[in-house]
Amino acid sequence: MGRKKSASGKILVLRQLRNRAPCNHCSCVSRFVCAFSSYFRAFAMKRANPFADDVPIQSKIFASEREVEKNCEKRMSAVYSRTLRMLYSASHQRHENAKPERGQANEAATMDTQPQQCGACHRNCTTKTSCTFCDRPSCDSCTRMCASCEKPYCTLCSVLRYTQQGEYATCLSCGN
């Protein structure tokens, strides 16, 4: 009974749509065609799948080499040992190439080996002093002696103070 009502209702809607004017918002011939196509998009039923019970469960057939190796313990242990070996060798190389810690190497020996770039003016010069605050090498023209603690500092780590008597440098640690 419900089907007949809905079917007769559908026929009534289609008759009303047929008597309307041409469509303005799309390229179809009439509003009837436009409304009819939208009606069937909304109410059209999907066809039932006749093979619903016969279809086997779909599964992945292709197995990559990586997945095969994951299941093989010998190959995985070889991968783990190779990875550990690479990690240890990289750590060993990094440890060998590391710079000496502060105060471990003789500063005079490291300063005289090659001309270094000044940390303040960035010129290549043979420097004999390094800044006490930042440990950057500094040339003689960029080195200032602190008036309070009397240690050498670069121009970046010292401040010039001007008084009526003249100018003097103080380090960032002493400040005043």
Secondary structure in CASP SS format (residue, H / E / C, confidence):
PFRMAT SS
TARGET T0000
AUTHOR 0000-0000-0000
METHOD secondary structure of the structure
MODEL  1
M C 1.00
G H 1.00
R H 1.00
K H 1.00
K H 1.00
S H 1.00
A H 1.00
S H 1.00
G H 1.00
K H 1.00
I H 1.00
L H 1.00
V H 1.00
L H 1.00
R H 1.00
Q H 1.00
L H 1.00
R H 1.00
N C 1.00
R C 1.00
A C 1.00
P C 1.00
C C 1.00
N C 1.00
H C 1.00
C C 1.00
S C 1.00
C C 1.00
V C 1.00
S C 1.00
R H 1.00
F H 1.00
V H 1.00
C H 1.00
A H 1.00
F H 1.00
S H 1.00
S H 1.00
Y H 1.00
F H 1.00
R H 1.00
A H 1.00
F H 1.00
A C 1.00
M C 1.00
K C 1.00
R C 1.00
A C 1.00
N C 1.00
P C 1.00
F C 1.00
A C 1.00
D C 1.00
D C 1.00
V C 1.00
P C 1.00
I C 1.00
Q C 1.00
S C 1.00
K C 1.00
I C 1.00
F C 1.00
A C 1.00
S C 1.00
E H 1.00
R H 1.00
E H 1.00
V H 1.00
E H 1.00
K H 1.00
N H 1.00
C C 1.00
E H 1.00
K H 1.00
R H 1.00
M H 1.00
S H 1.00
A H 1.00
V H 1.00
Y H 1.00
S H 1.00
R H 1.00
T H 1.00
L H 1.00
R H 1.00
M H 1.00
L H 1.00
Y H 1.00
S H 1.00
A H 1.00
S H 1.00
H H 1.00
Q H 1.00
R H 1.00
H H 1.00
E H 1.00
N C 1.00
A C 1.00
K C 1.00
P C 1.00
E C 1.00
R C 1.00
G C 1.00
Q C 1.00
A C 1.00
N C 1.00
E H 1.00
A H 1.00
A H 1.00
T H 1.00
M H 1.00
D H 1.00
T C 1.00
Q C 1.00
P C 1.00
Q E 1.00
Q E 1.00
C C 1.00
G C 1.00
A C 1.00
C C 1.00
H C 1.00
R C 1.00
N E 1.00
C E 1.00
T C 1.00
T C 1.00
K C 1.00
T E 1.00
S E 1.00
C C 1.00
T C 1.00
F C 1.00
C C 1.00
D C 1.00
R C 1.00
P E 1.00
S E 1.00
C C 1.00
D C 1.00
S C 1.00
C C 1.00
T C 1.00
R E 1.00
M E 1.00
C C 1.00
A C 1.00
S C 1.00
C C 1.00
E C 1.00
K C 1.00
P E 1.00
Y E 1.00
C C 1.00
T C 1.00
L C 1.00
C C 1.00
S E 1.00
V E 1.00
L E 1.00
R E 1.00
Y E 1.00
T C 1.00
Q C 1.00
Q C 1.00
G C 1.00
E E 1.00
Y E 1.00
A E 1.00
T E 1.00
C E 1.00
L C 1.00
S C 1.00
C C 1.00
G C 1.00
N C 1.00
END
